[in-house]
Amino acid sequence: MHKFMRAIGFSHFESRQKLQELLTDVVMNSERRAITMNTVHGYRENMLLGEFCKNFADGLGIAVCGEFDDDEKFTYEYYYPYLDGSGITSCEDVSVERHADKDSYAGVCDDIKVGISLIFYLKNKIPYVKAQAADKLPIRGTTLTLSALSVSGSVLLPIQKDEGQIERVKQASVTRNNLLAAARKGDEDAIETLTLEDMDMYTTISKRILKEDVFSLVDTCFMPYGVECDQYSVLGEIMGIRMVKNKITDEKIYILTICCNELTFDVSINIIDLFGEPQVGRRFKGVIWLQGHINFPEDALL
């Protein structure tokens, strides 16, 4: 059983037989399906790949991926739960690499606002494979919609700020982003300024942490978690909340829109896995599995 199935309302689906019946239902009654020929040289060349998706709540579902043989019989290779994100998270360029163990893909986005390379599980692999087969990569003008699943989270109260503090934080963020952009281009003055700022920040936090709680100092964070490269520990402000119900299990799931390090994306978490009552303005702290959907320009895949 996939660890994050409980994030879409399947917390008690532990039987292998029930899981096989569920995956068969996804394939037979899929709401979205995509098929393409894998013509990439060196790996299962000229194999017909298929992906079948079915929603079990609004925006939440399961994708089953595999291949067709010469008799057009579908053999499933793997499955994963997903959350359809909303809005545009980033407009930075994205690079994609295939996983070593199966025909799935990881995306990498170097968004300046986060300060690290965001690695995510690519949900729409079929359009990417099509573009790769047509030798259209890299495609410019793409955007990225991130979403995430979580099986452990809690709600924290916000840090109180007046209007002056909020404005100063915004100005500091804009200045830092400009410095980061300059540093990426090799500006030595910008690199030196950022280094000094980080040293000052470390000194300030080291003094305050002796008397204050860490979550009263850190407003938001986005850090890698564990050994898997697409899982992160996040802390971000809740910007929107909606609750959906799994049509099969009747389990209730929160879909939280959070703003973390100036990135806005949706997080799905089972109500039984969230400690606290979410409200707009409060903060979400949890471990997430990051997924991404690359929005290709309409004319790019024609």
C-alpha positions as CSV (number, residue, x, y, z in Angstrom):
1,M,0.0,0.0,0.0
2,H,1.3,3.4,-0.9
3,K,2.1,5.4,2.2
4,F,0.2,8.5,1.0
5,M,-3.1,6.7,0.1
6,R,-4.4,7.7,3.5
7,A,-4.0,11.4,2.4
8,I,-6.8,10.9,-0.1
9,G,-9.1,8.9,2.2
10,F,-7.9,5.3,2.0
11,S,-6.5,4.9,5.5
12,H,-8.0,1.5,6.1
13,F,-7.4,-0.1,2.7
14,E,-4.8,-2.6,3.9
15,S,-6.0,-5.7,2.0
16,R,-4.0,-6.6,-1.1
17,Q,-7.2,-8.0,-2.7
18,K,-9.1,-4.7,-2.0
19,L,-6.3,-2.7,-3.5
20,Q,-6.2,-4.8,-6.7
21,E,-10.0,-4.4,-7.0
22,L,-9.6,-0.6,-6.5
23,L,-6.9,-0.3,-9.2
24,T,-8.9,-2.4,-11.6
25,D,-11.8,0.0,-11.1
26,V,-9.5,2.9,-11.8
27,V,-8.5,1.4,-15.2
28,M,-11.9,0.2,-16.2
29,N,-13.8,3.4,-15.2
30,S,-11.1,6.0,-15.6
31,E,-12.2,9.7,-15.9
32,R,-8.9,10.7,-17.6
33,R,-6.6,8.5,-19.7
34,A,-3.5,9.3,-21.7
35,I,-1.6,7.0,-24.1
36,T,1.6,7.6,-26.0
37,M,4.4,5.7,-27.7
38,N,7.7,5.6,-25.9
39,T,10.3,6.2,-28.7
40,V,13.2,7.2,-26.4
41,H,16.3,5.3,-27.5
42,G,17.8,2.9,-25.0
43,Y,14.8,2.1,-22.8
44,R,11.9,0.0,-23.9
45,E,11.8,1.6,-27.2
46,N,8.5,1.7,-29.1
47,M,6.4,0.6,-26.1
48,L,2.9,1.9,-25.8
49,L,2.5,3.6,-22.4
50,G,-0.8,4.3,-20.7
51,E,-2.0,6.2,-17.7
52,F,-5.5,6.0,-16.2
53,C,-6.8,8.4,-13.6
54,K,-10.0,8.4,-11.5
55,N,-11.1,10.9,-8.8
56,F,-12.5,9.6,-5.5
57,A,-13.1,13.1,-4.2
58,D,-13.0,16.6,-5.7
59,G,-9.4,16.9,-7.0
60,L,-8.2,13.7,-5.3
61,G,-7.7,10.4,-7.0
62,I,-5.5,7.5,-8.1
63,A,-3.4,7.2,-11.2
64,V,-2.5,3.7,-12.6
65,C,0.4,3.6,-15.0
66,G,1.7,0.7,-17.2
67,E,2.1,-0.4,-20.8
68,F,0.2,-2.2,-23.5
69,D,1.6,-5.4,-25.1
70,D,1.3,-6.5,-28.8
71,D,-2.2,-7.8,-28.1
72,E,-3.3,-4.4,-26.7
73,K,-3.5,-5.9,-23.2
74,F,-2.7,-3.4,-20.4
75,T,-0.3,-4.4,-17.7
76,Y,0.0,-2.1,-14.8
77,E,3.4,-1.2,-13.5
78,Y,2.7,1.1,-10.6
79,Y,0.1,3.5,-9.1
80,Y,0.2,6.6,-7.0
81,P,-2.4,8.9,-5.3
82,Y,-2.6,12.5,-6.4
83,L,-4.0,15.9,-5.7
84,D,-4.9,18.2,-8.6
85,G,-3.4,21.6,-7.6
86,S,-4.8,25.0,-8.3
87,G,-3.2,28.1,-9.6
88,I,0.4,28.7,-10.7
89,T,3.1,28.0,-8.2
90,S,6.2,29.0,-10.2
91,C,7.1,30.3,-13.6
92,E,10.7,29.1,-13.4
93,D,12.1,26.6,-15.9
94,V,11.8,23.0,-15.0
95,S,14.1,20.1,-15.8
96,V,12.9,16.4,-15.7
97,E,14.7,13.1,-15.1
98,R,13.4,9.6,-15.3
99,H,13.5,7.5,-12.1
100,A,15.9,4.5,-12.1
101,D,13.5,1.8,-11.0
102,K,10.3,2.5,-13.0
103,D,8.9,4.6,-15.9
104,S,8.1,7.6,-13.7
105,Y,9.7,11.0,-13.6
106,A,11.1,13.6,-11.2
107,G,11.0,17.3,-11.9
108,V,13.5,19.9,-10.6
109,C,12.6,23.6,-10.3
110,D,15.2,26.2,-9.2
111,D,12.9,28.8,-7.8
112,I,14.8,31.7,-6.3
113,K,12.3,32.3,-3.5
114,V,12.9,28.9,-1.8
115,G,16.7,28.9,-1.9
116,I,16.9,25.2,-2.8
117,S,16.2,23.1,-5.8
118,L,12.6,21.9,-5.5
119,I,12.4,18.2,-6.5
120,F,8.9,16.9,-7.1
121,Y,7.1,13.8,-8.5
122,L,5.9,14.6,-12.0
123,K,2.2,13.8,-12.5
124,N,1.7,14.5,-16.2
125,K,4.5,12.4,-17.6
126,I,2.6,11.5,-20.8
127,P,2.8,15.0,-22.3
128,Y,6.5,15.2,-21.4
129,V,7.2,11.8,-23.1
130,K,5.4,13.0,-26.2
131,A,7.5,16.2,-26.3
132,Q,10.6,14.1,-25.8
133,A,9.7,11.7,-28.6
134,A,9.0,14.7,-30.9
135,D,12.4,16.2,-30.0
136,K,10.7,19.4,-28.8
137,L,12.6,19.7,-25.5
138,P,13.3,22.0,-23.9
139,I,10.0,23.8,-24.1
140,R,10.1,27.4,-23.1
141,G,7.2,29.3,-21.5
142,T,6.1,26.5,-19.2
143,T,4.6,27.1,-15.7
144,L,4.4,24.8,-12.7
145,T,1.5,23.9,-10.5
146,L,2.6,22.2,-7.3
147,S,0.5,20.1,-4.9
148,A,1.3,17.9,-2.0
149,L,0.0,15.0,0.1
150,S,0.6,14.7,3.9
151,V,0.0,12.0,6.4
152,S,1.2,14.0,9.5
153,G,0.5,17.7,10.2
154,S,-0.4,20.2,12.9
155,V,-1.9,23.7,13.0
156,L,0.1,26.5,14.7
157,L,-1.0,30.0,15.7
158,P,0.3,32.8,13.6
159,I,3.0,35.2,14.6
160,Q,1.5,38.6,15.5
161,K,2.7,41.4,13.3
162,D,1.6,45.0,12.8
163,E,1.3,46.6,9.3
164,G,4.8,48.1,9.6
165,Q,6.4,44.7,10.3
166,I,4.5,43.1,7.4
167,E,5.7,45.8,5.0
168,R,9.3,45.5,6.2
169,V,9.2,41.7,5.7
170,K,7.9,42.2,2.1
171,Q,10.6,44.8,1.3
172,A,13.3,42.5,2.8
173,S,12.1,39.6,0.8
174,V,12.2,41.6,-2.5
175,T,15.7,42.8,-1.7
176,R,16.9,39.3,-0.9
177,N,15.3,37.8,-4.1
178,N,17.1,40.5,-6.1
179,L,20.4,39.7,-4.4
180,L,19.9,35.9,-5.0
181,A,19.2,36.6,-8.7
182,A,22.4,38.6,-8.9
183,A,24.4,36.0,-7.0
184,R,23.3,33.3,-9.4
185,K,24.7,35.3,-12.2
186,G,28.1,35.5,-10.4
187,D,27.8,39.0,-8.8
188,E,30.5,38.9,-6.1
189,D,29.1,41.8,-4.2
190,A,25.7,40.2,-4.0
191,I,27.3,36.9,-2.7
192,E,29.2,38.8,0.0
193,T,26.1,40.7,1.1
194,L,24.1,37.5,1.3
195,T,26.8,35.8,3.3
196,L,27.0,38.7,5.8
197,E,23.2,38.7,6.1
198,D,23.1,35.0,6.9
199,M,25.9,35.4,9.5
200,D,23.9,38.2,11.2
201,M,20.7,36.2,11.1
202,Y,22.5,33.2,12.7
203,T,23.9,35.4,15.5
204,T,20.5,37.0,16.2
205,I,18.6,33.7,16.2
206,S,21.3,32.0,18.4
207,K,20.7,34.7,21.1
208,R,16.9,34.7,20.9
209,I,16.4,31.0,20.8
210,L,17.6,30.8,24.4
211,K,14.5,32.6,25.6
212,E,12.0,32.2,22.8
213,D,10.3,29.3,21.0
214,V,11.6,28.4,17.6
215,F,8.2,28.8,15.9
216,S,7.8,32.3,17.2
217,L,11.1,33.1,15.4
218,V,10.6,31.1,12.2
219,D,7.5,32.2,10.3
220,T,7.8,29.8,7.3
221,C,10.2,27.2,6.2
222,F,10.7,24.6,3.4
223,M,13.3,21.9,4.1
224,P,14.1,18.5,2.7
225,Y,12.9,15.6,4.9
226,G,14.4,12.2,5.2
227,V,16.3,10.4,2.4
228,E,13.6,10.7,-0.3
229,C,14.3,13.7,-2.4
230,D,10.7,14.7,-3.0
231,Q,9.6,14.8,0.6
232,Y,9.8,18.1,2.6
233,S,9.1,19.5,6.0
234,V,7.1,22.7,5.6
235,L,5.7,25.5,7.7
236,G,3.5,27.9,5.9
237,E,0.5,30.2,6.3
238,I,-3.0,28.8,5.6
239,M,-4.5,30.9,2.8
240,G,-7.6,28.7,2.1
241,I,-9.5,25.7,3.3
242,R,-11.9,23.2,1.9
243,M,-13.1,19.8,3.0
244,V,-14.0,16.9,0.7
245,K,-15.2,13.4,1.3
246,N,-13.9,10.2,-0.3
247,K,-16.8,8.6,-2.2
248,I,-15.9,5.1,-1.3
249,T,-14.7,5.3,2.4
250,D,-16.6,8.5,3.4
251,E,-13.4,9.7,5.1
252,K,-13.0,13.5,5.3
253,I,-10.0,15.2,3.9
254,Y,-8.8,18.8,4.3
255,I,-7.3,20.5,1.3
256,L,-5.3,23.4,2.5
257,T,-3.9,26.2,0.3
258,I,-0.7,27.3,2.0
259,C,1.9,29.9,1.3
260,C,5.4,28.7,2.2
261,N,8.5,30.7,1.3
262,E,6.3,32.8,-1.0
263,L,5.3,29.6,-2.9
264,T,1.5,28.9,-2.9
265,F,0.3,25.3,-3.3
266,D,-2.4,22.9,-2.1
267,V,-1.9,20.2,0.5
268,S,-4.2,17.3,1.1
269,I,-4.4,15.7,4.6
270,N,-6.8,13.3,6.2
271,I,-8.8,14.9,9.0
272,I,-7.6,12.1,11.4
273,D,-3.9,13.0,10.6
274,L,-4.2,16.7,11.3
275,F,-3.7,17.9,14.9
276,G,-5.6,21.2,15.5
277,E,-8.3,23.2,13.8
278,P,-7.2,24.9,10.5
279,Q,-8.3,28.4,9.9
280,V,-7.2,31.0,7.4
281,G,-4.3,33.0,8.9
282,R,-3.0,30.1,11.1
283,R,0.0,28.1,10.0
284,F,0.3,24.5,8.8
285,K,3.3,22.4,9.9
286,G,3.9,19.0,8.4
287,V,5.7,16.5,6.2
288,I,4.6,16.5,2.6
289,W,5.2,14.5,-0.6
290,L,5.6,17.1,-3.3
291,Q,3.9,16.6,-6.7
292,G,4.0,18.8,-9.8
293,H,2.1,19.4,-13.0
294,I,4.0,21.1,-15.8
295,N,1.7,23.4,-17.7
296,F,2.9,23.3,-21.3
297,P,1.9,26.0,-23.7
298,E,-1.1,25.0,-25.9
299,D,0.8,25.0,-29.1
300,A,3.9,23.3,-27.8
301,L,2.7,19.7,-28.1
302,L,0.8,20.0,-31.4
